[in-house]
Amino acid sequence: MSKRRTAVITGASSGIGQATAELFASKGWSLVLAARSAPDLESVAQRCRIAGAEVLVVPTDVSDAQAVAALATAAQAFADGIDLWFSNVGVGAVGKFLEVPIETHDQIIRSNLIGHMNDAHAALPIFIAQGHGVFVNMISVGGFTAAPFATSYSASKFGLRGFSKALRAELADYPDVHLCDVYPSFVDTPALRHAGNYTGKALSAPPPLLDPRRVAEAVARLADHPRSSVMIGAPTWAARFTHSISPALNTRSMKAAFERYFASAGAAPITDGNVLSPPEDGAMIDGGMRASPPKRAAGFGLAGAAGAIAVGAVALLVKRGARRH
């Protein structure tokens, strides 16, 4: 009988992380699930156990290096080796830079960049010692194109892409230790309603929206067929292309598109969302936006372990450009 493989999944309490956990459970993997919300993690774990998986729940704030080190220690004690570590945590806030509290900016960087570095610092020594392992970074299209009104999110995703590129070069001497980046376009998860919102306007997102399960399938494929970079969804390719042609024009156009949307959007309360504390609406994979398509002008959202920022504006610009021609 072959050894049951083990995956560590951070940001596992909803969205892409939950979808990935449930997919790995269906494939017979053992799971170590981490996120800040213990109740939501237990909910996901129960679903995975029903599917036949052995599951360890370790509530963890990935911005705390000691907590992530403890997560790695617990995972080693739980399983005979770790085969894949999915670094999936992501939070964000929408609003003008000076209107977003610096504490919120700080926590976004700590979660989205430092948290992934903490994951890698804990996981890679294990992979090197055992001679193999796959480390998967959830980045998003935000790693390719900057997003006005989400400056700290953009900084974190650009930084994460640079971190991965540099670290991958350092790992060249370990051919069976793989560092894989995943760049989905906008994903239909609860992340949009979890985002910090300092605009006073309701946030929405245009189609096409990815099913979180499609992103989970891409992560699962990396376990057996590691690749340095995986892009998911046409808007990711469009965003990367338009940004490569003219970054300044791209970001100015996005700013104008966002401002047009905010000018007509309905009112919404100012909130930190899930940046400073975990959400309390329960574990769920889907955000429900695919079932009720938003208005054509809808523009902005943040996707979490699993999402993507600025895709809405990029997709909208591409669509409008196609109509003009």
RAKA-V897695 format. One record per pair of residues at least 24 apart in sequence whose ideal C-beta (glycine too) atoms are under 8 Angstrom apart, sorted by the first residue. I is the first residue (numbers start at 1). J is the second residue. Records with the same first field share a line. If there is no record, write none. Layout:
# RAKA-V897695
I: J + J
This chain:
# RAKA-V897695
3: 80
4: 28 + 29 + 30 + 54 + 79
5: 29 + 30 + 83 + 84 + 223
6: 30 + 31 + 32 + 75 + 78 + 79 + 80 + 81 + 82 + 83 + 84
7: 31 + 32 + 82 + 83 + 84 + 85 + 86 + 223
8: 32 + 34 + 71 + 72 + 75 + 82 + 84 + 85 + 86 + 123
9: 33 + 34 + 86 + 88 + 305
10: 34 + 35 + 60 + 62 + 71 + 86 + 87 + 88 + 89 + 115 + 119 + 305
11: 35 + 62 + 88 + 89 + 90 + 138 + 304 + 305 + 306
12: 41 + 44 + 88 + 305
13: 37 + 40 + 41 + 43 + 44 + 278 + 283
14: 40 + 44 + 189 + 190 + 279 + 283 + 284 + 285 + 304
15: 187 + 189 + 190 + 191 + 212 + 284 + 285 + 287 + 303 + 304 + 305 + 306 + 307
16: 88 + 138 + 184 + 187 + 189 + 212 + 215 + 216 + 219 + 303 + 304 + 305 + 306 + 307
17: 86 + 88 + 304 + 305 + 306
18: 44 + 212 + 283 + 284 + 285
19: 212 + 213 + 215 + 216 + 285 + 306
20: 86 + 88 + 215 + 216 + 219 + 220 + 305 + 306
21: 48
22: 47 + 48 + 51 + 216 + 285
23: 213 + 216 + 217 + 219 + 220
24: 48 + 53 + 220
25: 49 + 51 + 52 + 53 + 55
26: 51 + 52
27: 220
28: 52 + 53
29: 53 + 83
30: 54 + 55 + 56 + 78 + 79
31: 55 + 56
32: 56 + 58 + 71 + 74 + 75 + 78 + 79 + 82
33: 57 + 58
34: 58 + 59 + 60 + 62 + 71
35: 59 + 60 + 89 + 278
36: 60 + 61 + 277 + 278
37: 278 + 279 + 280
40: 278 + 282 + 283
41: 283
43: 282 + 283
44: 283
62: 87 + 89 + 111 + 115 + 116 + 118 + 119
63: 107 + 110 + 111 + 114 + 115 + 118
64: 118
65: 114 + 118 + 121
68: 115 + 118 + 119 + 121 + 122
69: 118 + 121 + 122
71: 122
72: 122 + 123 + 126
76: 126
81: 126 + 130
82: 123 + 126 + 127 + 130 + 133
83: 132 + 133 + 134 + 223
84: 133 + 134 + 135 + 136 + 222 + 223
85: 119 + 123 + 127 + 133 + 134 + 135 + 136
86: 136 + 138 + 219 + 305
87: 115 + 116 + 119 + 120 + 123 + 135 + 136 + 137 + 138
88: 136 + 138 + 304 + 305 + 306
89: 115 + 116 + 138 + 304 + 305
90: 138 + 140 + 191 + 302 + 303 + 304 + 305 + 306 + 307
91: 194 + 195 + 196 + 273 + 274 + 275 + 302 + 304
92: 150 + 152 + 153 + 191 + 195 + 196 + 275 + 302 + 309
93: 150 + 152 + 153 + 195 + 196 + 197 + 198 + 272 + 273 + 275 + 302
94: 149 + 150 + 195 + 196 + 197 + 198 + 199 + 203 + 300 + 301 + 302
95: 149 + 196 + 197 + 198 + 199
96: 149 + 198
97: 151 + 152
99: 198
100: 151 + 152 + 196 + 198
101: 272
103: 276
104: 152 + 196 + 272 + 275 + 276
105: 151 + 152
106: 152
107: 275 + 276
108: 152 + 153 + 156 + 275
109: 152 + 155 + 156 + 159
111: 156 + 275
112: 153 + 156 + 157 + 160
113: 155 + 156 + 159 + 160 + 163
116: 160 + 163
117: 163
120: 163 + 167 + 179
124: 171 + 177
127: 174 + 177
128: 174 + 177
131: 176 + 177
132: 176 + 177
133: 176 + 177 + 178
134: 178 + 180 + 222 + 223 + 226
135: 177 + 178 + 179 + 180
136: 180 + 181 + 182 + 219 + 222
137: 164 + 179 + 180 + 181 + 182
138: 182 + 184 + 305 + 306
139: 164 + 181 + 182 + 183
140: 183 + 184 + 303 + 307 + 308 + 309
141: 183 + 184 + 185 + 186 + 231 + 233 + 235 + 236 + 239 + 240 + 308 + 309 + 310 + 311 + 314
142: 308 + 309 + 310
143: 181 + 183
144: 183 + 236 + 239 + 240 + 243
145: 239 + 240 + 242 + 243 + 247 + 250 + 251 + 254 + 310 + 314
146: 243 + 247 + 250 + 251 + 310
147: 251 + 254 + 309 + 310 + 313
148: 251 + 254 + 255 + 258
149: 199 + 255 + 258 + 300
150: 300 + 302 + 309 + 310
153: 302 + 309
154: 309 + 310
157: 309
168: 228
178: 222 + 226
179: 228
180: 222 + 226 + 227 + 228 + 229 + 230
181: 228 + 229 + 230
182: 215 + 218 + 219 + 222 + 230 + 232
183: 229 + 230 + 231 + 232 + 236 + 308
184: 210 + 215 + 218 + 231 + 232 + 233 + 236 + 303 + 306 + 307 + 308
185: 210 + 232 + 233 + 234 + 235 + 236 + 239 + 308 + 311 + 315
186: 210 + 233 + 235 + 301 + 303 + 307 + 308 + 311 + 312 + 315
187: 211 + 212 + 215 + 303 + 306 + 307 + 308
188: 212 + 286 + 287 + 288 + 289 + 290
189: 285 + 286 + 287 + 303 + 304 + 306 + 307
190: 279 + 281 + 284 + 286 + 287 + 304
191: 287 + 301 + 302 + 303 + 304 + 306 + 307
192: 287 + 289 + 301 + 302 + 303
193: 273 + 281 + 287
194: 273 + 274 + 279 + 302 + 304
195: 273 + 274 + 301 + 302
196: 271 + 272 + 273 + 274 + 275
197: 268 + 269 + 270 + 271 + 273
198: 270
199: 262 + 265 + 268
200: 267 + 268 + 269 + 270
201: 261 + 262 + 265 + 266 + 267 + 268
202: 265 + 266 + 267 + 268
203: 265 + 268 + 300 + 301
204: 261 + 265 + 289 + 294 + 295 + 298 + 299 + 300 + 301 + 312
205: 289 + 294 + 298 + 299 + 300 + 301 + 311 + 312
206: 294 + 296 + 297 + 298 + 299 + 312 + 315 + 316 + 319
207: 290 + 293 + 294 + 315
208: 233 + 234 + 235 + 315
209: 289 + 290
211: 286 + 290
212: 285 + 286 + 306
213: 285
215: 306
216: 306
233: 308 + 311
235: 308 + 311 + 314 + 315 + 318
236: 308 + 311
238: 314 + 315 + 318
239: 310 + 311 + 314
242: 314 + 317 + 318
250: 314
253: 313 + 317
254: 310 + 313 + 314 + 317
257: 299 + 313 + 316 + 317
258: 299 + 300 + 313
260: 297 + 299
261: 297 + 298 + 299 + 300
264: 297
274: 304
